[in-house]
Amino acid sequence: MIGSAPSADARHVMRAAAQWLALMESGTANEQDRAELQTWRDSHSSHEQAWQKAQRLRQRFSDLPSVLAMASLDRPQPSRRAVLKRAVGAVALVPTAWLISRQLPLDVWGADLRTATGEGKKVRLADGSSLQLNTASAVDIDLNTRLLKLVEGEIALKVPGSSPLTIQTHFGQVVVSQSEVCVRQWPTGCRVSVLNGAVQLEPLRGPVFSLRAGQQVSLQAAGAGAVEPFDVLAPGWRDGVLMAQNQPLGDFLRELSTYRPGVLRWEPELESLRVTGSFRLEDTDRILTLLAASLPLEVHSRTRYWVTLLPRKNSV
């Protein structure tokens, strides 16, 4: 199941399709909205495929309101009509809910703590440990068994005491005591970075080993990769900052897109441009504006949730 998870680009397209569907089903869409939807559908084949999937789902549920209406004909009291109206409205939202659930499964929605796209959260646990969630993340917490289950996304955990907390991922466990660690999970693996102290790693396959401050490692289903050094200041998201040091623009934008709802696209020739700086994540639109001011690119916004970066015209 893990291997069949949609890519980040596919998730963004599905999210955009869900937003368009919600707008079209709301009854408030105007001609301009419908024209923009058509433009979005025509701009890429994946957009049209996502929209057709939404329409097929809408058709699948289209019979249910009729059944409810027939059942209520012999009891036309205002209260019954109100109930019917609410039921029809709920059914109309089912395809949207399904599309979103393809990105945010039920275990994410039911997690003890979770964050939406672009949201961060920091909590103090009952044992004095500090837990921070990055964008689009979810975690289950059981202090009775001293276990944190990383359902999705990225967390930072600081355990000041000697009583260990174990972070369970899809690819192994991380035992944390008197140390601070960041763990980021993708469908195909996870990355463990130690900020302070040392942690014990228990991969799904292979021996148990320790990881010290300034070291990071990737875990996959096949086991652990090579231990590598990293900059302990790199996880700037803990302070609401996205940092780059001579980073390829494509890599920077892929990371930035995880903090933005909707679709962010760019032309392939922009991939190799280089980015350096610290950018506040509280306003990702401003980050795009700053990029356009310092790099030969232009920002084209069809809507707040659909942005394309293009090479600047007549740039040298």
Secondary structure, 3 states (H helix, E strand, C coil): CHHHCCCHHHHHHHHHHHHHHHHHHCCCCCHHHHHHHHHHHHHCHHHHHHHHHHHHHHHHCCHHHHHHHHHHCCCCCHHHHHHHHHHHHHHHCHHHHHHHHHHCCHHHHCCCEECCCCCCEEEECCCCCEEEECCCCEEEEECCCCEEEEEEEEEEEEECCCCCEEEEECCEEEEECCEEEEEEEECCEEEEEEEECEEEEEECCCCCEEEECCEEEEEECCEECCCEECCCCCCHHHHCEEEEEEEEHHHHHHHHHCCCCCEEEECHHHCCCEEEEEEECCCHHHHHHHHHHHCCEEEEEEECCEEEEEECCCCC
